[in-house]
Amino acid sequence: MKTLLRLEEFLMFVLALFLFSELDYSWGLFALLFFTPDLSMLGYLANPRLGAWTYNLIHHKGLGITLYALGSLLATPWLMFAGTLLFAHSSFDRILGYGLKHEDSFQNTHLGRIGNSNR
């Protein structure tokens, strides 16, 4: 099942790259900003509950889809860029096994536990 889920995420990642290729932005900018959604982990500096909330908000694919669709409807390319970036990043994370976080621990995700304690 994990292989099938990773394949699905890979195909969504490819879709995001295709959508980005239709925008008039450089691949260098995409690469430079690709890991900025991980700044949402800063919420963990306050506590695990806030950290999980901020991480999950930014890594929720619905947010990326909404921003892209809104940008498309409003003819606002930077919103389409932001949506594509969030969607691609979230798919990439899930390919690697990083899921949405539960409130008790960063390592406890909807895809299972991550890190050394998982071995």
N, C-alpha and C positions, 0 to 999 in steps of 0.2 A: 504494500500500500504506500509506503514512504516513497518508493521509486515513482509510482504513478503521480503522487502529489508533487514531487519535484519536477517531473516532466511537465505537468500542468503549469507550475510556476515559471518554468523556463519558457514555455510558449507565451505566457503573459508578458514576461520580460522582453521577448522578441517583439511582441505587439507594441510594447512601449517604445522600443527602439525604432520601429517602423513609424509610429506616430510622430516621434521626435524628428525623424529624418524629413518629414513633411513641413517642419517649421523652419523659419529662417534664423536659426541660432547655430553657433559653432559647437562642434563636438567637444572642443576644448573646454568651453563653458560648462557643458553637460558633465564632463569628467571632473572638473574642478568642484562643482556643487553636488556631485552624486552622493557623497556621504554626509552632507549637511543635515538631513533628517535625523541623523543619530545624535544631534545636539539636544534632541528631545529627552535624552537620557539624563540631562542635567536636573530634571525633576527629582531624581533619586537622591540628590544632595539634600533635599528637604526631608523626604521619607518615601518608603516603598509605595505607598498608596498614590501619592502625587506623581511619582516617577512612572508608575504603571499607566496612570491616566494620560500623562503627556506623551509618553512613548506610543501608547495605543492610538491616540488621536492622530498623531502624525503618520503612523505606520498603517492606518486603516485605509485599505484600497478605495473604499467609498469616497474618502476625501479627495484622493487623486482623480478619480473619475468625475466627481462633482466639479472640481476646479477646471478640468479639461473641458467638460461639457459647457460650463458657464463661459469659459473663454471662447469656445467655439460659437456659442449663441451671441455673445457680445462682441465678437470679432476683436478679442483682446489676446494677442499672442503670448504675452508674459504669463497670463493665467493658464493657457494651454501648456506652456513650458513647465510651470510649477506642477500642474497636474500630472504631466507625463513623468517628470522627475520623481515625484512621490510614488507614483504607481510602479515605475521601474525599480526604484530602491526597495520598496516593500516586497516585490516579487523576488528580487535578488536575495534579500534577507531570508526569505522563506525557502529558497533553493538551498541555502546554507543551513537551514533548520532553525532559524531564529523566528519564533512566532510572537504573537501578541502576548503581553505579560499579564500574569495574575498578580494580585495586589500583595501577596505574601513575600515574593522573592523575584528578582530579576531573572533568575535561572528557571523559574517555573512558567512555562509558556503553554499556549493552546496546542502546540505541536509536541509537547513533552518537555522534560528537563534538558537543559543545555549545560555545558561546562564539564569540569573534571568529575563532579559528583555523579555524572551520567554514566561514566565508564564502569 
